[in-house]
Amino acid sequence: MGSMLEFGTLDQPAQLRIYLSGDTLMVEELREIPVRFRDIDAGVLHLGGTTLPGGMMVTMDGRQGADLIELINPATTIPVHFNDYTVFASPLADFRNAVEQRGLAERVTFVEPGQTVPLR
């Protein structure tokens, strides 16, 4: 899963570009994103390290979320979906620590449920 939303007109470059990770992992195919799309305004990353019974992870953990920021280079990143279920194995603190260690924290917008984020 993963979707790039582009807002604008058909005859002009996108005026706003938002990447929604959806429930995914840091896989090789994601390397196509910066090749196909430049100037990503926001990355909405589904985190939490969702782990199914048996240990299979199906959403990015904190480290993978930081890896994705480095890969796609969004102007801002908004972490979401990290505490919605009991199957999450990677709390938001894991992501916060990973982005702080890599010097990416100022490019992350942490929001509370229901809070809005201006993108321009």
GROMACS elastic network, one bead per residue, 0.5 to 0.9 nm:
[ bonds ]
;  ai    aj funct       b0    kb
    1    20     6  0.86821   500
    1    21     6  0.66642   500
    1    22     6  0.53586   500
    1    23     6  0.60543   500
    1    24     6  0.58572   500
    2    19     6  0.73066   500
    2    20     6  0.55909   500
    2    22     6  0.50626   500
    2    23     6  0.75332   500
    2    24     6  0.72405   500
    2    30     6  0.89838   500
    3    18     6  0.82538   500
    3    19     6  0.58178   500
    3    20     6  0.51839   500
    3    21     6  0.64787   500
    3    22     6  0.74929   500
    4    17     6  0.69120   500
    4    18     6  0.57468   500
    4    20     6  0.62823   500
    4    21     6  0.84971   500
    4    33     6  0.88159   500
    4    37     6  0.86279   500
    4    40     6  0.89835   500
    5    16     6  0.80437   500
    5    17     6  0.56518   500
    5    18     6  0.50916   500
    5    19     6  0.62180   500
    5    20     6  0.77017   500
    6    14     6  0.56229   500
    6    15     6  0.73453   500
    6    16     6  0.57906   500
    6    18     6  0.65554   500
    6    19     6  0.87489   500
    7    13     6  0.89535   500
    7    14     6  0.55145   500
    7    15     6  0.56763   500
    7    16     6  0.50657   500
    7    17     6  0.63821   500
    7    18     6  0.85989   500
    8    11     6  0.85581   500
    8    12     6  0.69226   500
    8    13     6  0.70291   500
    8    15     6  0.50714   500
    8    16     6  0.69135   500
    9    12     6  0.54905   500
    9    13     6  0.74175   500
    9    14     6  0.70724   500
    9    15     6  0.81530   500
   10    13     6  0.77108   500
   10    14     6  0.83304   500
   12    15     6  0.80690   500
   13    16     6  0.89970   500
   14    17     6  0.64989   500
   16    39     6  0.88399   500
   16    40     6  0.76905   500
   16    41     6  0.62832   500
   16    42     6  0.85700   500
   16   119     6  0.83315   500
   16   120     6  0.83641   500
   17    37     6  0.86677   500
   17    38     6  0.89299   500
   17    39     6  0.74100   500
   17    40     6  0.51840   500
   17    41     6  0.52992   500
   17    42     6  0.67808   500
   17    43     6  0.88099   500
   18    40     6  0.61133   500
   18    41     6  0.58181   500
   18    43     6  0.57886   500
   18    44     6  0.73535   500
   18    74     6  0.84063   500
   19    40     6  0.71379   500
   19    41     6  0.82147   500
   19    42     6  0.63029   500
   19    44     6  0.60898   500
   19    45     6  0.81002   500
   19    74     6  0.83456   500
   20    42     6  0.85354   500
   20    43     6  0.60889   500
   20    45     6  0.62478   500
   20    46     6  0.78325   500
   21    24     6  0.65114   500
   21    25     6  0.87809   500
   21    43     6  0.74598   500
   21    44     6  0.62708   500
   21    45     6  0.51479   500
   21    46     6  0.59783   500
   21    47     6  0.89583   500
   22    44     6  0.82699   500
   22    45     6  0.70140   500
   22    46     6  0.56274   500
   22    47     6  0.88665   500
   22    59     6  0.81412   500
   23    45     6  0.86282   500
   23    46     6  0.60057   500
   23    47     6  0.78326   500
   23    50     6  0.87053   500
   23    58     6  0.65490   500
   23    60     6  0.75456   500
   24    27     6  0.80540   500
   24    46     6  0.77335   500
   24    47     6  0.87243   500
   24    58     6  0.60409   500
   24    60     6  0.62707   500
   25    49     6  0.87280   500
   25    57     6  0.80101   500
   25    58     6  0.63204   500
   25    59     6  0.52983   500
   25    61     6  0.81912   500
   25    64     6  0.72360   500
   25    65     6  0.87088   500
   26    29     6  0.84150   500
   26    30     6  0.68893   500
   26    59     6  0.86448   500
   26    60     6  0.66553   500
   26    64     6  0.58312   500
   26    65     6  0.78478   500
   26    67     6  0.76057   500
   26    68     6  0.69015   500
   27    30     6  0.58186   500
   27    31     6  0.79169   500
   28    31     6  0.57701   500
   28    32     6  0.82039   500
   29    32     6  0.59065   500
   29    33     6  0.80947   500
   30    33     6  0.56069   500
   30    34     6  0.83100   500
   30    68     6  0.82673   500
   30    71     6  0.83402   500
   30    72     6  0.85341   500
   31    34     6  0.65622   500
   31    35     6  0.72804   500
   31    71     6  0.71033   500
   31    72     6  0.80219   500
   32    35     6  0.51003   500
   32    36     6  0.61250   500
   32    37     6  0.83822   500
   33    36     6  0.53037   500
   33    37     6  0.57320   500
   33    38     6  0.82598   500
   33    71     6  0.83199   500
   33    72     6  0.64720   500
   34    37     6  0.50874   500
   34    38     6  0.58743   500
   34    39     6  0.86488   500
   34    40     6  0.86862   500
   34    71     6  0.70973   500
   34    72     6  0.52704   500
   34    73     6  0.79210   500
   35    38     6  0.73138   500
   37    40     6  0.70301   500
   37    72     6  0.85223   500
   38    72     6  0.82600   500
   38    73     6  0.86707   500
   38    74     6  0.89212   500
   39    72     6  0.88661   500
   39    73     6  0.78584   500
   39    74     6  0.69157   500
   39    75     6  0.75942   500
   40    43     6  0.72516   500
   40    72     6  0.74796   500
   40    73     6  0.70062   500
   40    75     6  0.63529   500
   40    76     6  0.84802   500
   41    73     6  0.89040   500
   41    74     6  0.54445   500
   41    76     6  0.63963   500
   41    77     6  0.85768   500
   41   119     6  0.71853   500
   41   120     6  0.85460   500
   42    73     6  0.89716   500
   42    74     6  0.52256   500
   42    75     6  0.57599   500
   42    77     6  0.55048   500
   42    78     6  0.73042   500
   42   119     6  0.73111   500
   43    69     6  0.77966   500
   43    72     6  0.83629   500
   43    73     6  0.85141   500
   43    74     6  0.57097   500
   43    75     6  0.79215   500
   43    76     6  0.64037   500
   43    78     6  0.61490   500
   43    79     6  0.82166   500
   44    76     6  0.86961   500
   44    77     6  0.58829   500
   44    79     6  0.58890   500
   44    80     6  0.67923   500
   45    60     6  0.83104   500
   45    65     6  0.68919   500
   45    68     6  0.86574   500
   45    77     6  0.71145   500
   45    78     6  0.61896   500
   45    80     6  0.59238   500
   45    81     6  0.79818   500
   46    49     6  0.89466   500
   46    59     6  0.67836   500
   46    60     6  0.69042   500
   46    61     6  0.88870   500
   46    65     6  0.82566   500
   46    78     6  0.88035   500
   46    79     6  0.62012   500
   46    80     6  0.50599   500
   46    81     6  0.51222   500
   46    82     6  0.66598   500
   47    50     6  0.76227   500
   47    59     6  0.58206   500
   47    61     6  0.55127   500
   47    62     6  0.67707   500
   47    64     6  0.85299   500
   47    65     6  0.67569   500
   47    79     6  0.65984   500
   47    80     6  0.63061   500
   47    81     6  0.58425   500
   47    83     6  0.85749   500
   47    88     6  0.85808   500
   47    90     6  0.77244   500
   47    91     6  0.83541   500
   47    92     6  0.78378   500
   47    95     6  0.81658   500
   48    51     6  0.86672   500
   48    59     6  0.64579   500
   48    60     6  0.63200   500
   48    61     6  0.52636   500
   48    62     6  0.71265   500
   48    80     6  0.84205   500
   48    81     6  0.66803   500
   48    83     6  0.65405   500
   48    84     6  0.86563   500
   48    87     6  0.85220   500
   48    88     6  0.50206   500
   48    89     6  0.61912   500
   48    91     6  0.57312   500
   48    92     6  0.69224   500
   48    94     6  0.88204   500
   48    95     6  0.86659   500
   49    57     6  0.60697   500
   49    58     6  0.68078   500
   49    62     6  0.73779   500
   49    64     6  0.89128   500
   49    82     6  0.76452   500
   49    87     6  0.82386   500
   49    88     6  0.54525   500
   49    89     6  0.51931   500
   49    91     6  0.78998   500
   50    56     6  0.82316   500
   50    57     6  0.54685   500
   50    58     6  0.54612   500
   50    59     6  0.50746   500
   50    60     6  0.73602   500
   50    61     6  0.76651   500
   50    82     6  0.81844   500
   50    85     6  0.83431   500
   50    86     6  0.86586   500
   50    87     6  0.54749   500
   50    89     6  0.59981   500
   50    90     6  0.75380   500
   51    54     6  0.80594   500
   51    55     6  0.56128   500
   51    56     6  0.53402   500
   51    58     6  0.61545   500
   51    59     6  0.76527   500
   51    87     6  0.55583   500
   51    88     6  0.61026   500
   51    89     6  0.63669   500
   52    55     6  0.55896   500
   52    56     6  0.52405   500
   52    57     6  0.62883   500
   52    58     6  0.74076   500
   52    87     6  0.66029   500
   52    88     6  0.88180   500
   53    56     6  0.69577   500
   53    87     6  0.84029   500
   57    60     6  0.76985   500
   57    61     6  0.85679   500
   57    89     6  0.87487   500
   59    88     6  0.87418   500
   60    63     6  0.77288   500
   60    64     6  0.53781   500
   60    65     6  0.59501   500
   60    90     6  0.85027   500
   61    64     6  0.54050   500
   61    65     6  0.61873   500
   61    66     6  0.88400   500
   61    82     6  0.86963   500
   61    88     6  0.88015   500
   61    89     6  0.77169   500
   61    90     6  0.53707   500
   61    91     6  0.80091   500
   61    92     6  0.87520   500
   61    94     6  0.74677   500
   61    95     6  0.71248   500
   62    65     6  0.50878   500
   62    66     6  0.63802   500
   62    67     6  0.86717   500
   62    90     6  0.63744   500
   62    91     6  0.75784   500
   62    92     6  0.70184   500
   62    93     6  0.78004   500
   62    96     6  0.73269   500
   62    97     6  0.79224   500
   62    98     6  0.63210   500
   62    99     6  0.83151   500
   63    66     6  0.52221   500
   63    67     6  0.62165   500
   63    68     6  0.87343   500
   63    94     6  0.71709   500
   63    95     6  0.62414   500
   63    97     6  0.87367   500
   63    98     6  0.57584   500
   63    99     6  0.82013   500
   64    68     6  0.61548   500
   64    69     6  0.87015   500
   64    95     6  0.83961   500
   64    98     6  0.89498   500
   65    68     6  0.51226   500
   65    69     6  0.64487   500
   65    70     6  0.88501   500
   65    79     6  0.83838   500
   65    95     6  0.66455   500
   65    98     6  0.83548   500
   65    99     6  0.84936   500
   66    69     6  0.51242   500
   66    70     6  0.64206   500
   66    71     6  0.86954   500
   66    95     6  0.67737   500
   66    96     6  0.88071   500
   66    98     6  0.60808   500
   66    99     6  0.56306   500
   66   102     6  0.79764   500
   66   104     6  0.79327   500
   67    70     6  0.52163   500
   67    71     6  0.62503   500
   67    72     6  0.88770   500
   67    98     6  0.89233   500
   67    99     6  0.89852   500
   68    72     6  0.60680   500
   68    73     6  0.78511   500
   69    72     6  0.55417   500
   69    73     6  0.52553   500
   69    74     6  0.65498   500
   69    76     6  0.89014   500
   69    77     6  0.73624   500
   69    99     6  0.87289   500
   69   104     6  0.81249   500
   70    73     6  0.54452   500
   70    74     6  0.84798   500
   70   104     6  0.84183   500
   71    74     6  0.88408   500
   73    76     6  0.83503   500
   73    77     6  0.89599   500
   74    77     6  0.63950   500
   74   107     6  0.81261   500
   75   107     6  0.65412   500
   75   108     6  0.86615   500
   76   106     6  0.84579   500
   76   108     6  0.54637   500
   76   109     6  0.66073   500
   76   119     6  0.83054   500
   77   107     6  0.62860   500
   77   109     6  0.59340   500
   77   110     6  0.83517   500
   78   108     6  0.60022   500
   78   109     6  0.51672   500
   78   110     6  0.61087   500
   78   111     6  0.73381   500
   78   117     6  0.87804   500
   79    82     6  0.74890   500
   79    92     6  0.81027   500
   79    95     6  0.84606   500
   79   108     6  0.78110   500
   79   109     6  0.75307   500
   79   110     6  0.66080   500
   79   111     6  0.78790   500
   80    83     6  0.82318   500
   80    92     6  0.89723   500
   80   110     6  0.86683   500
   80   111     6  0.82991   500
   80   113     6  0.88859   500
   81    84     6  0.58436   500
   81    85     6  0.86361   500
   82    85     6  0.80594   500
   82    88     6  0.68203   500
   82    90     6  0.75587   500
   82    91     6  0.63878   500
   82    92     6  0.62809   500
   83    86     6  0.75541   500
   83    87     6  0.88425   500
   83    88     6  0.66063   500
   83    90     6  0.88899   500
   83    91     6  0.70009   500
   83    92     6  0.78219   500
   84    87     6  0.86817   500
   84    88     6  0.78984   500
   85    88     6  0.61943   500
   86    89     6  0.82656   500
   88    91     6  0.70959   500
   90    93     6  0.78453   500
   90    94     6  0.60695   500
   90    95     6  0.79340   500
   91    94     6  0.56241   500
   91    95     6  0.73553   500
   92    95     6  0.52557   500
   92    96     6  0.61656   500
   92    97     6  0.86067   500
   93    97     6  0.59675   500
   93    98     6  0.84637   500
   94    97     6  0.52549   500
   94    98     6  0.62111   500
   94    99     6  0.87805   500
   95    98     6  0.50438   500
   95    99     6  0.61834   500
   95   100     6  0.84700   500
   96    99     6  0.53917   500
   96   100     6  0.61097   500
   96   101     6  0.86197   500
   96   105     6  0.72221   500
   96   108     6  0.88144   500
   97   100     6  0.51157   500
   97   101     6  0.60757   500
   97   102     6  0.86521   500
   97   105     6  0.87167   500
   98   101     6  0.52470   500
   98   102     6  0.63641   500
   98   103     6  0.87253   500
   98   104     6  0.84141   500
   98   105     6  0.86526   500
   99   102     6  0.51577   500
   99   103     6  0.60779   500
   99   105     6  0.50940   500
   99   106     6  0.87378   500
   99   107     6  0.88258   500
   99   108     6  0.81224   500
  100   103     6  0.51422   500
  100   104     6  0.58876   500
  100   105     6  0.50090   500
  100   106     6  0.84441   500
  101   104     6  0.77002   500
  101   105     6  0.83735   500
  102   105     6  0.78890   500
  103   106     6  0.76258   500
  103   107     6  0.88656   500
  104   107     6  0.55583   500
  104   108     6  0.70528   500
  105   108     6  0.53378   500
  105   109     6  0.83389   500
  106   109     6  0.78015   500
  109   117     6  0.80603   500
  111   114     6  0.81576   500
  111   115     6  0.59698   500
  111   116     6  0.75905   500
  111   117     6  0.78287   500
  112   115     6  0.54120   500
  112   116     6  0.85837   500
  113   116     6  0.86674   500
